[in-house]
């Protein structure tokens, strides 16, 4: 009897081993297919094959590695700290609640995990059409929305907004357009071009937008830690100065920002203002004088954005702000001693997708700016004129001919701007 039980147990064990071996073989086959699958569908088929392989063999090493590589390739990592940014989430929730009206048709550009689309539905939208160009993200957002009981109120469209067609993807033009397609300098994700198309082709003439307006500002900052991070002078006794010319723009992560301790040396000045309800994609350039009001060392020109989502509701990545956004600092070639009255001129250009900035000595430049954009230091987002002029031909010399910036005596009253 005992012998029979032992033989039965052995047979059962061997059967389980054989079954596990067959499952592992099938998982191997699925992984092999996944490695040969083209990614022209945005990784959907590959992701499914790897998921099936891991369902058969949860500890399959190659399947785990390939799955993580696929996710990192098609799902940018910034999605996760963005979703965890409670201040940003509260601001968008409040703005959407203020601007989306019951019965609205809403277009949400850049679905991501579906948060802003769900906020619009909660605010009373009749229906939300949210587009997402990455198929894996669109697929996941569809699940998130369904699990929150909003599948009948929100349609996820796996397309770029430029490819949407009224009457095909949306039944009618939108009453409200929601987006958060900005980078640390507002322009890098093509926000102006995308919103220009959306407001002209996909929205009603009187459509509301979130965000409404934005501005790029610049100010002088000090940070020894930033310079040590981006331009270390030596390592193990070796001089590294000849490598420094590669580090002209510091892309500062939130973690680095927290440790670098950027110190403002003067007030922020506006560079460019943008009206997202009437987006303008024309290139523009501007010369602005930045002043130091305290002592220290000028290491960089710090450029940041402020966005007005709705009246009284704003988000920013300024020196004083917290949150998930990175920061950008244009490093000076050489540090400059700061004291009250020191002035530097910066020449900024944008082509609606990128920003460039050069620093020069103020008195060597003929400064010419329009009245609409000057003097908006304290609150340029508050009341951007409807037709604010942004493109000005200054006729300035090329940056290569500009002398180095240096200390200047305090101006009488305010900086003179000569035509």
C-alpha positions in Angstrom: 0.0 0.0 0.0 2.8 2.4 1.0 4.7 1.4 -2.1 1.7 2.2 -4.3 1.2 5.6 -2.7 4.9 6.4 -3.3 4.7 5.4 -6.9 1.6 7.5 -7.4 3.3 10.5 -5.7 6.3 10.0 -7.9 4.2 9.8 -11.1 2.3 12.9 -10.1 5.6 14.8 -9.4 7.0 13.7 -12.7 3.8 14.7 -14.5 4.0 18.2 -12.9 7.6 18.5 -14.0 6.7 17.5 -17.5 3.8 20.0 -17.6 6.1 22.7 -16.3 8.7 21.8 -18.9 6.1 22.1 -21.6 4.9 25.5 -20.3 8.5 26.7 -20.3 9.0 25.5 -23.8 5.9 27.3 -25.0 7.1 30.4 -23.2 10.5 30.2 -24.9 8.6 29.9 -28.3 6.6 33.0 -27.5 9.6 35.0 -26.5 11.4 34.0 -29.7 8.4 35.2 -31.7 8.4 38.5 -29.7 12.0 39.1 -30.6 11.1 38.8 -34.3 7.9 40.8 -34.2 8.2 44.3 -35.9 7.4 47.3 -33.7 5.4 49.1 -36.4 2.2 48.7 -34.3 3.8 50.6 -31.4 4.8 47.4 -29.6 1.2 46.1 -29.1 1.8 42.6 -30.5 5.2 42.2 -28.9 3.8 43.2 -25.5 1.0 40.6 -25.8 3.4 37.9 -26.7 5.6 38.7 -23.7 2.6 38.9 -21.4 1.5 35.5 -22.6 5.0 34.1 -22.1 5.1 35.4 -18.5 1.7 34.0 -17.8 3.1 30.6 -18.6 6.4 31.1 -16.9 6.3 34.1 -14.5 10.1 33.8 -13.8 11.2 33.7 -17.4 14.3 35.9 -17.4 14.4 36.9 -21.1 10.7 37.7 -21.1 11.1 40.0 -18.1 14.0 41.8 -19.6 12.4 42.3 -23.0 9.1 43.5 -21.4 10.9 46.1 -19.4 12.9 47.3 -22.4 9.7 47.5 -24.4 8.0 49.6 -21.7 10.9 51.9 -21.4 11.1 52.4 -25.1 7.4 53.3 -25.6 6.3 54.6 -22.2 8.4 57.6 -21.1 9.4 57.4 -17.5 8.2 61.0 -16.7 4.6 59.7 -16.8 5.0 58.3 -13.3 6.4 61.3 -11.3 3.9 63.5 -13.3 1.0 61.4 -12.1 2.4 61.5 -8.5 2.6 65.4 -8.6 -0.3 66.2 -6.4 0.1 70.0 -6.8 -0.1 69.6 -10.6 -3.1 67.3 -10.3 -5.0 69.6 -8.0 -4.3 72.6 -10.3 -5.6 70.7 -13.4 -8.6 69.4 -11.4 -9.6 72.9 -10.3 -9.1 74.4 -13.7 -11.1 71.7 -15.5 -13.9 72.0 -12.9 -13.9 75.8 -13.5 -13.9 75.7 -17.4 -15.6 72.5 -18.5 -19.4 72.9 -18.6 -22.2 70.3 -18.4 -23.0 69.1 -21.9 -19.5 70.0 -23.4 -17.8 68.0 -26.0 -14.2 67.9 -24.8 -11.0 67.2 -26.7 -8.2 66.0 -24.5 -4.8 66.0 -26.3 -2.2 63.6 -24.9 -4.3 61.1 -22.9 -1.5 59.4 -20.9 -3.1 57.4 -18.1 -6.4 59.2 -18.7 -6.4 61.5 -15.7 -7.4 64.8 -17.4 -10.0 63.0 -19.5 -11.6 61.6 -16.3 -11.4 65.0 -14.6 -13.3 66.4 -17.6 -16.0 63.7 -17.4 -16.3 64.3 -13.6 -16.8 68.1 -14.4 -19.9 67.3 -16.4 -18.7 66.9 -20.0 -21.2 65.2 -22.3 -18.4 63.2 -23.8 -14.6 63.4 -23.8 -12.5 62.4 -26.8 -8.9 61.8 -25.7 -6.2 61.1 -28.2 -2.9 59.3 -27.5 -0.3 58.6 -30.2 1.4 55.7 -28.4 -0.7 52.5 -28.8 0.5 50.8 -25.6 -0.4 53.9 -23.5 -3.8 54.3 -25.2 -4.5 50.6 -24.5 -3.7 51.0 -20.8 -5.6 54.3 -20.6 -8.7 52.5 -22.0 -8.4 50.0 -19.1 -7.9 52.7 -16.5 -11.0 54.6 -17.7 -13.1 51.4 -17.8 -12.1 50.4 -14.3 -13.2 53.8 -13.1 -16.6 53.4 -14.6 -16.3 56.0 -17.3 -16.0 54.0 -20.5 -19.4 55.3 -21.7 -18.3 58.9 -21.3 -14.7 58.8 -22.6 -13.4 57.6 -26.0 -9.7 56.9 -26.3 -8.4 57.5 -29.8 -5.0 56.0 -30.6 -3.9 58.8 -32.9 -2.0 62.0 -32.9 -4.3 65.0 -32.7 -3.1 66.2 -36.1 -4.7 63.0 -37.6 -8.1 63.5 -36.0 -11.0 64.3 -38.3 -14.3 65.9 -37.4 -17.1 63.6 -38.4 -14.9 60.6 -38.1 -13.1 60.7 -34.8 -15.2 63.4 -33.1 -18.9 64.0 -34.0 -18.5 67.8 -33.8 -15.9 70.4 -33.0 -14.9 70.6 -29.3 -16.3 73.1 -26.8 -13.1 72.8 -24.7 -9.6 71.6 -25.4 -7.4 70.3 -22.6 -3.7 69.6 -22.9 -0.4 69.3 -21.0 2.0 68.9 -23.8 4.8 71.1 -22.6 8.4 70.4 -21.5 10.6 72.4 -19.1 10.7 75.3 -21.6 7.0 75.0 -22.8 7.9 74.5 -26.5 9.7 71.2 -26.7 6.7 68.9 -27.2 5.3 70.9 -30.0 2.5 72.5 -28.0 2.1 75.6 -30.2 1.8 73.7 -33.5 -0.5 71.1 -31.9 -2.8 73.7 -30.3 -2.8 75.8 -33.5 -4.1 72.8 -35.4 -6.6 71.8 -32.7 -8.0 75.3 -32.3 -8.4 75.8 -36.0 -9.5 72.4 -37.1 -11.0 70.5 -34.1 -12.6 73.2 -31.9 -15.5 75.6 -32.0 -14.5 79.3 -32.6 -15.3 80.2 -29.0 -13.8 77.1 -27.5 -12.1 77.2 -24.1 -8.6 76.0 -23.5 -6.7 74.5 -20.6 -4.1 76.0 -20.2 -5.1 79.5 -21.4 -1.7 81.3 -21.5 1.9 80.8 -20.8 5.1 82.8 -20.5 8.8 82.0 -20.5 10.9 84.0 -18.0 14.6 84.4 -17.3 16.6 85.3 -14.3 20.2 85.3 -13.1 21.1 82.6 -10.6 23.9 81.3 -8.5 24.7 77.7 -7.7 28.2 76.3 -6.9 26.7 72.9 -6.7 25.2 73.2 -10.2 28.6 74.1 -11.6 30.3 71.3 -9.8 27.7 68.9 -11.2 28.0 70.1 -14.8 31.5 71.4 -15.0 33.8 69.6 -12.6 37.2 71.2 -12.8 39.2 68.0 -12.0 38.9 64.4 -11.2 41.6 62.4 -9.4 44.0 65.3 -10.0 43.3 65.6 -13.7 42.2 68.9 -15.3 38.8 68.5 -17.1 38.4 72.1 -18.3 38.7 71.2 -22.0 35.5 69.1 -21.7 33.4 72.0 -20.4 32.4 73.4 -23.8 29.9 70.5 -24.1 28.1 71.7 -21.0 26.4 74.9 -22.1 22.8 74.0 -21.1 22.1 72.2 -17.8 19.0 70.0 -18.0 18.3 69.7 -14.3 16.3 66.8 -13.0 14.0 67.2 -10.0 16.5 65.4 -7.8 19.4 67.5 -8.9 17.3 70.6 -8.5 16.6 69.7 -4.9 20.3 69.4 -4.2 21.7 72.2 -6.3 20.0 75.0 -4.4 19.7 77.6 -7.1 19.8 81.1 -5.6 18.0 83.9 -7.6 20.2 87.0 -7.8 17.6 89.3 -9.3 14.0 89.6 -10.6 12.7 87.3 -13.4 12.0 89.0 -16.7 9.6 87.8 -19.4 11.0 86.5 -22.7 8.0 85.3 -24.6 4.3 85.2 -23.9 1.9 82.7 -25.6 -1.9 82.8 -25.9 -3.0 79.1 -26.2 -6.5 80.1 -27.2 -5.0 81.7 -30.3 -1.7 79.9 -30.8 0.9 81.6 -33.0 3.6 79.5 -34.5 5.7 82.3 -36.0 9.3 82.4 -34.8 10.3 85.3 -32.6 13.3 86.8 -30.9 13.9 89.2 -28.1 16.6 91.0 -26.2 16.1 91.4 -22.5 18.2 93.0 -19.7 18.6 90.9 -16.6 19.7 92.7 -13.4 21.3 91.6 -10.2 19.9 93.1 -7.0 22.2 91.3 -4.6 25.8 90.1 -4.1 27.0 86.7 -5.2 28.2 85.0 -8.3 26.3 84.7 -11.6 26.7 81.2 -12.8 23.7 80.8 -15.2 20.6 82.3 -16.7 17.7 80.2 -15.4 14.7 79.9 -17.8 11.3 78.7 -16.6 7.7 78.8 -17.5 4.4 80.0 -15.9 1.1 78.7 -17.2 -2.3 80.0 -16.4 -4.7 77.0 -16.6 -7.7 79.1 -15.6 -8.2 82.4 -13.9 -6.4 82.3 -10.6 -4.9 78.8 -11.3 -1.3 78.4 -12.3 1.6 76.0 -12.6 5.2 76.8 -12.9 8.7 75.3 -12.7 10.3 78.4 -11.2 13.1 78.3 -8.6 10.6 78.5 -5.8 8.3 75.8 -7.1 8.1 72.1 -6.4 6.8 69.3 -8.6 7.8 66.9 -11.2 9.1 69.2 -13.9 12.8 69.5 -14.7 14.5 72.8 -15.0 16.8 74.4 -17.6 19.8 76.7 -16.9 22.0 78.3 -19.6 25.5 78.3 -18.1 27.8 81.3 -18.5 31.2 80.6 -20.0 32.7 82.2 -16.9 31.2 83.1 -13.6 30.5 86.8 -13.1 30.6 88.7 -9.8 27.1 89.9 -8.9 26.3 93.0 -7.0 23.3 95.4 -7.1 23.2 97.0 -10.5 25.0 94.4 -12.5 23.2 93.9 -15.8 23.4 91.3 -18.5 21.6 91.2 -21.8 20.2 88.0 -23.1 19.2 87.4 -26.7 16.5 84.7 -26.9 15.0 83.1 -30.0 12.3 80.5 -30.5 11.0 78.8 -33.6 7.7 77.6 -31.9 9.5 74.3 -30.9 12.9 75.2 -29.5 14.4 78.0 -27.5 18.0 79.3 -27.8 19.6 81.9 -25.6 22.9 83.8 -25.6 24.3 86.1 -23.0 26.2 89.4 -23.8 27.3 92.6 -22.2 24.3 95.0 -21.9 26.0 98.3 -23.0 27.3 96.7 -26.2 23.8 96.1 -27.5 21.1 98.4 -28.9 18.0 97.1 -27.0 14.7 97.4 -28.8 11.5 95.8 -27.5 7.9 96.4 -28.1 5.7 98.2 -25.6 3.3 95.2 -25.4 6.0 92.9 -24.1 8.0 95.2 -22.0 7.5 96.0 -18.4 5.6 92.8 -17.7 7.9 91.7 -14.9 5.6 91.0 -11.9 2.7 89.1 -13.6 3.0 88.7 -17.4 0.6 85.8 -17.4 -2.2 87.8 -15.8 -3.3 89.9 -18.8 -1.6 89.0 -22.0 -2.9 91.4 -24.7 -5.0 89.8 -27.3 -2.7 90.7 -30.1 0.6 91.1 -28.3 3.4 91.6 -30.8 6.2 89.1 -30.3 8.3 89.1 -33.5 10.7 92.1 -33.7 13.6 92.7 -36.0 16.3 94.1 -33.7 19.1 94.2 -36.3 21.6 93.1 -33.6 25.1 91.8 -34.3 25.7 88.0 -34.2 26.5 86.6 -30.8 30.1 85.7 -31.8 30.8 89.5 -31.9 29.5 90.2 -28.5 32.0 91.0 -25.7 31.9 89.1 -22.4 29.4 90.3 -19.9 30.7 92.1 -16.8 29.7 94.3 -13.9 27.9 97.5 -14.8 27.2 100.5 -12.5 23.7 100.8 -11.1 21.4 102.5 -13.7 19.7 105.8 -13.0 16.1 104.8 -12.4 15.8 101.9 -14.7 17.7 100.3 -17.6 17.6 102.5 -20.7 16.3 100.7 -23.8 17.5 102.4 -27.0 15.8 101.9 -30.4 
